[in-house]
Structures are given as structure tokens and as C-alpha cells.
Amino acid sequence: TSSPRPARPALAQVLLQRTALRVYVLHFENMGRLTRAFDRVLEHSDVESSMIEPEGMRLRFLGPRAMTERLVEQIYEDGGLTWCSRHDVVEGGSA
């Protein structure tokens, strides 16, 4: 007999359904890799906002989760990415 799978909390399910955008923060090993990634982001029509931080070798951008995840994979494949964080943005209403 198998044990029942724990139910996902209702609030988590609602938040996942309402999440459409994701903020990415990427860190790079050198300026060449950072600027190449920034060029990729600028060329991507689904990116809603972006910012390059040369002093910290960081690139931040906001876009639809479903579309921009592949962009991050392409940037990773280009090389030079040392760290990446992703944070979902919940639109509409308060938690």
C-alpha cells in the first residue's frame, strides 16, 4: 500500500497560478561575457526590463517565466556565467 501524497498548500497553488513574470540576476566572470549576455537580453523581445551593473559584473532582467528561461539557458551555454538567481513576481492583489 502506498501512502497518500501530501497536498500542496492552497496558497502556494494560487501563487503559482498567478505568477507570470520572473526576475533574473546573473553574475559573470568578466566584462566580455557580461556584455555578450546583455546583448542577448536586449535582442530578446519578451524581456520587459533590463539593467547591467558593470561594477558587480551583474545583469538583471524581468520577463515572462516561460519565455525567458530558455534565454538564461542560452546565456549559460555561451559561458562565463558564475551565478544565477530567479525570483517569481506575483501580479495583481496582495498576499
matplotlib code that plots the C-alpha trace (Angstrom):
import matplotlib.pyplot as plt

x = [0.0, 1.3, 1.0, -1.1, 0.9, 0.9, -1.4, 0.2, -0.9, -3.8, -2.0, 1.1, -1.2, -2.9, 0.5, 1.9, -1.1, -0.9, 2.9, 3.7, 7.0, 10.4, 13.3, 16.8, 20.1, 23.1, 26.8, 29.6, 33.3, 34.4, 33.2, 33.2, 30.8, 28.6, 28.3, 27.5, 24.8, 23.4, 23.3, 21.3, 18.8, 18.4, 17.7, 15.0, 11.6, 10.0, 12.3, 10.3, 13.1, 16.9, 19.8, 23.6, 25.8, 29.4, 30.9, 29.5, 29.6, 25.8, 22.9, 19.3, 16.2, 12.5, 10.4, 7.7, 8.9, 8.0, 9.9, 13.0, 14.0, 15.4, 17.2, 19.0, 20.0, 21.5, 23.4, 24.7, 25.7, 27.7, 29.9, 31.1, 28.0, 29.1, 25.8, 22.1, 19.1, 15.5, 12.6, 8.9, 6.9, 3.2, 0.9, -2.4, -3.6, -1.7, -0.6]
y = [0.0, 3.4, 6.5, 9.4, 12.2, 15.3, 18.1, 21.3, 24.2, 26.1, 29.5, 28.0, 26.7, 30.1, 31.9, 29.5, 30.1, 33.9, 34.0, 35.2, 37.2, 36.3, 38.5, 37.1, 38.2, 36.8, 37.2, 36.9, 36.1, 39.0, 42.1, 40.3, 37.7, 40.2, 42.5, 39.5, 38.4, 41.9, 42.0, 38.7, 40.2, 43.4, 41.3, 39.2, 40.7, 39.2, 40.9, 43.7, 45.5, 45.0, 46.6, 46.0, 46.5, 46.5, 47.2, 43.9, 42.0, 41.6, 41.6, 41.9, 41.5, 40.8, 38.8, 36.1, 33.0, 30.6, 32.7, 33.9, 30.5, 29.5, 32.8, 32.0, 28.6, 30.2, 32.6, 29.7, 27.8, 30.9, 30.5, 32.8, 32.7, 32.2, 32.5, 32.9, 33.7, 33.6, 35.2, 34.9, 38.1, 37.8, 40.2, 41.5, 41.7, 41.4, 38.3]
z = [0.0, -0.9, 1.4, 0.1, -1.5, 0.7, -0.6, -1.7, 0.4, -1.2, -1.0, -2.9, -5.6, -6.0, -6.1, -8.7, -10.9, -10.7, -11.3, -14.8, -14.5, -13.2, -12.1, -13.0, -11.5, -13.4, -12.3, -14.8, -14.6, -16.9, -18.8, -22.2, -21.1, -19.3, -22.3, -24.6, -22.3, -22.1, -25.9, -25.9, -23.4, -25.5, -28.6, -26.8, -27.4, -24.3, -21.8, -20.2, -18.4, -18.0, -16.2, -16.4, -13.4, -14.7, -11.2, -9.8, -13.2, -12.8, -15.2, -14.1, -16.2, -15.9, -18.3, -18.7, -16.9, -19.8, -22.4, -20.6, -19.1, -22.5, -22.8, -19.5, -20.8, -23.9, -21.8, -19.7, -22.9, -24.0, -20.9, -18.2, -16.0, -12.4, -10.6, -11.3, -9.1, -10.2, -8.3, -9.4, -9.3, -8.4, -10.2, -9.1, -5.5, -2.2, -0.3]

ax = plt.figure().add_subplot(projection="3d")
ax.plot(x, y, z, "-o")
ax.set_aspect("equal")
plt.show()
